[in-house]
Each structure stands twice: as structure tokens, then as C-alpha cells.
Amino acid sequence: MRSRSRMVIFLILGLLSLLAGYFIMTTPGRKPVVVSIYGPPIISVEQRVQDVGKVPTDSKVNTEFLIYNIGGKRLRIGDVETSCGCTLAKISKRAISPGDFTRIQVVMDTSLKLGPVRKKITVQSNDPKRPELALFLIGDVQPKPMASHAAIQLQPKDKLVLFKGQCATCHVQAGVGKTGKALFQADCAMCHGVNAQGNHSAGPSLLTANYDAEPVLQHVRDVIANGSLRTPQMPPFAKANGGPLSDDEIASLVQFLKFQSRQARMGLLNATATGEVEDEAAFQEALKQPH
């Protein structure tokens, strides 16, 4: 009887030990961190790619990255930049002692987004071997169900949201006073790529149309000015519709696209000159080297 009681006690103590170990290993600040006490600051992260899964459009998605210092000297975090204004990153503290950590809280606005999304957060630090660390937030933006639950809602809550608040830093302010290529790269490249070749699921390539045909040119003008009837991701950019662009600025975008399509047909576009190639390489590296 006594031996059975002891066995029960040992089992309970063993279970408590396992639970305590799990708590320690999964709780930031309590998990043991191997530190190189004689080395320089070394930046490390629990997971460089955060997958938020399926999230609804017209919402705000919150997640965080945990940044550790596994080096022997104080780690100092510099700029923390995001790939576009719809994603905000806030760091809890910038000076991290050896063995300590900090949080980077990230909020992504999914307004006018549908399908797979990928956002990049670049962290600069005084780590001599890795002064710039690329983090990624990925997810799948889903349309909201309608009240009947028999269909989905594809219409955005506010089709002009890109021109307001934080989103305006990318889609309005960056393009003020610019035309043609400079305007496209300021207002459009984050969705359609620097060369208009498309950017993952954010926006399609704009180089496949026959811009020598007047009906095509008119259609492109209409989509830029009035938005797309097929996808809510493309809002109306014309001032007459609440957007930031004049007719002359829209015309300059159309002429730039016409020129780019010719360059593409002639094989003169240099893909390596764009940021998309570097971003894709950084994303693949983050998947292979998650810490």
C-alpha cells in the first residue's frame, strides 16, 4: 500500500516537472538561452516567418516576433522597417543585454487584400555578422461571409482606405509631385512590382496587354481612374473619385506601362534590378534558417 502511494506521488511529481519544463521552454524570458559571453552581440529570433493563417479582409491582424541577444555584449536595435504602410512594427526596447530579449509587435491591415499576403520587416542592429535581419509575416486573407452565410462579401468596407491614414504614406504621399516611372514606383510598385511585372499575389503583371491598341489604353486608364470591377484590391485613383491622381498623372502612368511592355517584349527588363528578387531570396533564406 505504501509503495503504491509512493508511486502515485512520484508520478505526480514527474508530471509537475514536465509541465514546469514545458512552461519554461515556451515562455519568453524563462527559456534558457545559450550565450557566447566573450563574443560580440548576436541577434537571434524564435521564428523569422510568422504564419497568421486565414484572416478576414478589412481587419487588423496582430502578431509578434521575439528577438534575443545570444552574444556577449549589449545588442542595440536600430531601424525597424516594414515593406509597406499597411503593416506597422513597434519594438518594446532597443537595448538588449546578453541573454535577454525584446518584442517586435506587428499589426497588418488587411483592407483591400484578398488571397495570400507576405509582408517583410527589416530589423537593423549592431550585430557585426548580421546587421540586417529580414522577418516575414504571411497569411491568407479571406473574404467576409455575408449575412445570409450563403455567399461571400467581395466589396470592401471602404474602397478608398488606401488613401487614408497610415496607408496614405505609401499610396499618396510617396507619389506627390511625381509622374511616369517615378509615380508608378511610388504608388503602384508595392502591388505590381517595380517593373510592373507583378508581385506575388499582391498584384498581377501589367506587361502582357497590347498597349499599341487604343481600346487597351482606354481600358487601362479607366481601371486606374475608376478602380477594377473584378477585384476590390484595385481602388479608383482619380481625384474625381476620391483618389490622389489627376488626369495628367494617370496618363503618365499609362505611357510608362506602354513603354515597359515594349521593353519586356524586347527582353530588356533587368529583373535583378528590382527589389522582388532580393526579397524572394531573403524569404527562402528565412525558411531555411528560421532563427
For each residue, the residues with C-beta under 8 A, 3 or more apart:
1: 4 5
2: 5 6
3: 6 7
4: 1 7 8
5: 1 2 8 9
6: 2 3 9 10
7: 3 4 10 11
8: 4 5 11 12
9: 5 6 12 13
10: 6 7 13 14
11: 7 8 14 15
12: 8 9 15 16
13: 9 10 16 17
14: 10 11 17 18
15: 11 12 18 19
16: 12 13 19 20
17: 13 14 20 21
18: 14 15 21 22
19: 15 16 22 23
20: 16 17 23 24
21: 17 18 24 25
22: 18 19 25 26
23: 19 20 26 27 30
24: 20 21 27 30 31 32
25: 21 22 31
26: 22 23 31
27: 23 24 30 31
28: 31 46 66 101 103
29: 100 101
30: 23 24 27
31: 24 25 26 27 28
32: 24
33: 68 70 99 101
34: 70
35: 69 70 71 72 98 99
36: 39 42 70 71 72
37: 72 98
38: 72
39: 36 42 71 72 73
40: 71 72 73 127 128 129
41: 69 71 72 73 74 75 76 96 98 125 126 127 128
42: 36 39 69 70 71 75 127 129 130
43: 67 68 69 71 75 123 125 127 130 133
44: 67 68 69 70 291
45: 48 65 66 67 68 133 135 290 291
46: 28 65 66 68 291
47: 50 65 290 291
48: 45 65 133 134 135 136 286 289 290 291
49: 135 136 138 283 286 287 290
50: 47 63 65 106 135 136 137 138
51: 138 139
52: 55 61 63 108 137 138 139
53: 139 140
54: 139 140 142
55: 52 59 61 110 139 140 141 142
56: 59 110 141 142 143 144
57: 110 111 112 113 114 141 142 143 144 156
58: 110 111 144 156 157 158
59: 55 56 109 110
60: 107 108 109 110
61: 52 55 107 108 110 137 139
62: 105 106 107
63: 50 52 105 106 108 137
64: 103 104 105 106
65: 45 46 47 48 50 103 104 106 121 135
66: 28 45 46 101 102 103 104
67: 43 44 45 77 91 96 101 102 103 104 123
68: 33 43 44 45 46 96 99 100 101
69: 35 41 42 43 44 74 75 96 97 98 99 100 101
70: 33 34 35 36 42 44 98 99
71: 35 36 39 40 41 42 43 75 98 127
72: 35 36 37 38 39 40 41 98
73: 39 40 41 98
74: 41 69 95 96 97 98
75: 41 42 43 69 71 95 96 98 125 126 127
76: 41 94 95 96 125 126
77: 67 80 91 94 95 96 102 123 124 125
78: 94 124 125 126
79: 122 124
80: 77 89 90 91 104 121 122 123 124
81: 89 121 122
82: 85 87 88 89 106 119 120 121 122
83: 87 119 120 121 190 279
84: 87 119 170 190
85: 82 166 167 168 169 170 171
86: 108 109 110 111 113 119 166 167 170
87: 82 83 84 106 107 108 109 119 121 137
88: 82 106 107 166
89: 80 81 82 104 105 106 121
90: 80 104 105 106
91: 67 77 80 94 102 103 104 105
92: 102 103 104 105
93: 96 102
94: 76 77 78 91 102
95: 74 75 76 77
96: 41 67 68 69 74 75 76 77 93 100 101 102
97: 69 74 100
98: 35 37 41 69 70 71 72 73 74 75
99: 33 35 68 69 70
100: 29 68 69 96 97
101: 28 29 33 66 67 68 69 96
102: 66 67 77 91 92 93 94 96
103: 28 64 65 66 67 91 92
104: 64 65 66 67 80 89 90 91 92 121 123 135
105: 62 63 64 89 90 91 92
106: 50 62 63 64 65 82 87 88 89 90 119 121 137
107: 60 61 62 87 88
108: 52 60 61 63 86 87 117 119 137 139
109: 59 60 86 87 161 166 167
110: 55 56 57 58 59 60 61 86 113 117 141
111: 57 58 86 156 157 158 161 162 167
112: 57 156 159 161 162 232 233 235
113: 57 86 110 117 141 233
114: 57 141 142 143 154 231 232 233
115: 140 141 201
116: 138 139 140 141 200 201
117: 108 110 113 137 138 139 140 141 201 202
118: 136 137 138 200 283
119: 82 83 84 86 87 106 108 136 137 138
120: 82 83 134 135 136 279 282 283
121: 65 80 81 82 83 87 89 104 106 134 135 136 137
122: 79 80 81 82 132 133 134 135
123: 43 67 77 80 104 132 133 134 135
124: 77 78 79 80 131 132 133
125: 41 43 75 76 77 78 130 131 132 133
126: 41 75 76 78 131
127: 40 41 42 43 71 75 130 131 133
128: 40 41 131
129: 40 42
130: 42 43 125 127 133
131: 124 125 126 127 128
132: 122 123 124 125
133: 43 45 48 122 123 124 125 127 130
134: 48 120 121 122 123 279 282 283 285 286
135: 45 48 49 50 65 104 120 121 122 123 286
136: 48 49 50 118 119 120 121 282 283 286
137: 50 52 61 63 87 106 108 117 118 119 121
138: 49 50 51 52 116 117 118 119
139: 51 52 53 54 55 61 108 116 117
140: 53 54 55 115 116 117
141: 55 56 57 110 113 114 115 116 117
142: 54 55 56 57 114
143: 56 57 114 152 153 154
144: 56 57 58 152 153
145: 149 151 152 153
146: 149 150 151 152 153
147:
148: 151
149: 145 146
150: 146
151: 145 146 148
152: 143 144 145 146
153: 143 144 145 146
154: 114 143 232
155: 159 232
156: 57 58 111 112 159 161 232 235
157: 58 111 161
158: 58 111 161 164
159: 112 155 156 227 232 235 236
160: 163 164 235 236 242 243
161: 109 111 112 156 157 158 164 165 167 235
162: 111 112 167 168 170 171 235
163: 160 167 168 171 172 235 242 243 244
164: 158 160 161 167 168
165: 161 168
166: 85 86 88 109 169
167: 85 86 109 111 161 162 163 164 170 171
168: 85 162 163 164 165 171 172 173
169: 85 166 172 173 174
170: 84 85 86 162 167 173 174 187 190
171: 85 162 163 167 168 174 175 187 244
172: 163 168 169 175 176 187 244
173: 168 169 170 176
174: 169 170 171 186 187
175: 171 172 178 182 183 186 187 244 245 249
176: 172 173 244
177:
178: 175 182 183 186
179: 182 183 248 249 252
180: 183 184 252 253 255 256
181: 184 185 256
182: 175 178 179 185 186
183: 175 178 179 180 186 187 188 245 249 252 253 256
184: 180 181 187 188 189 192 196 253 256 257
185: 181 182 188 189 194
186: 174 175 178 182 183 189
187: 170 171 172 174 175 183 184 237 244 245
188: 183 184 185 191 192 196 203 253
189: 184 185 186 192 193 194 196 199
190: 83 84 170 199 202
191: 188 199 202 203 233
192: 184 188 189 196 197 198 199 202 203 204 205 206
193: 189 196 197 198 199 203 205 274 276
194: 185 189 197 273 274 275 276
195: 207 260 264 269 271 273 274
196: 184 188 189 192 193 205 206 207 256 257 260
197: 192 193 194 205 206 207 264 269 271 274 276
198: 192 193 203 204 205 206
199: 189 190 191 192 193 202 203 276
200: 116 118
201: 115 116 117
202: 117 190 191 192 199 233
203: 188 191 192 193 198 199 233 234
204: 192 198
205: 192 193 196 197 198 208
206: 192 196 197 198 209 220 257 260 261
207: 195 196 197 257 260 261 264 269
208: 205 261
209: 206 216 220 257 261
210: 213 216 261
211: 216 217 220 254 257 258 261 262
212: 216 258
213: 210 216 217
214: 217 218
215: 218 219
216: 209 210 211 212 213 219 220
217: 211 213 214 220 221 254 258
218: 214 215 221 222
219: 215 216 222 223
220: 206 209 211 216 217 223 224 254 257
221: 217 218 224 225 250 251 254
222: 218 219 225 226
223: 219 220 226 227 228 234
224: 220 221 237 238 245 250 253 254
225: 221 222 236 237 238 240 241 243 245 247 250
226: 222 223 236 238 241
227: 159 223 234 235 236 237 241
228: 223 231 232 233 234
229:
230:
231: 114 228 234
232: 112 114 154 155 156 159 228 235
233: 112 113 114 191 202 203 228
234: 203 223 227 228 231
235: 112 156 159 160 161 162 163 227 232 243
236: 159 160 225 226 227 241 242 243
237: 187 224 225 227 241 243 244 245 250
238: 224 225 226 241 243 245 247 250
239: 242 243 244 245 246
240: 225
241: 225 226 227 236 237 238
242: 160 163 236 239
243: 160 163 225 235 236 237 238 239
244: 163 171 172 175 176 187 237 239
245: 175 183 187 224 225 237 238 239 249 250 253
246: 239 249 250
247: 225 238 250 251
248: 179 251 252
249: 175 179 183 245 246 252 253
250: 221 224 225 237 238 245 246 247 253 254
251: 221 247 248 254 255
252: 179 180 183 248 249 255 256
253: 180 183 184 188 224 245 249 250 256 257
254: 211 217 220 221 224 250 251 257 258
255: 180 251 252 258 259
256: 180 181 183 184 196 252 253 259 260
257: 184 196 206 207 209 211 220 253 254 260 261
258: 211 212 217 254 255 261 262
259: 255 256 262 263
260: 195 196 206 207 256 257 263 264 269
261: 206 207 208 209 210 211 257 258 264 265
262: 211 258 259 265 266
263: 259 260 266 268 269
264: 195 197 207 260 261 267 268 269
265: 261 262
266: 262 263
267: 264
268: 263 264
269: 195 197 207 260 263 264
270: 273 274
271: 195 197 274 276 277
272: 277
273: 194 195 270
274: 193 194 195 197 270 271 277
275: 194 278 279
276: 193 194 197 199 271 279 280
277: 271 272 274 280 281
278: 275 281 282
279: 83 120 134 275 276 282 283
280: 276 277 283 284
281: 277 278 284 285
282: 120 134 136 278 279 285 286
283: 49 118 120 134 136 279 280 286 287
284: 280 281 287 288
285: 134 281 282 288 289
286: 48 49 134 135 136 282 283 289 290
287: 49 283 284 290
288: 284 285
289: 48 285 286
290: 45 47 48 49 286 287
291: 44 45 46 47 48
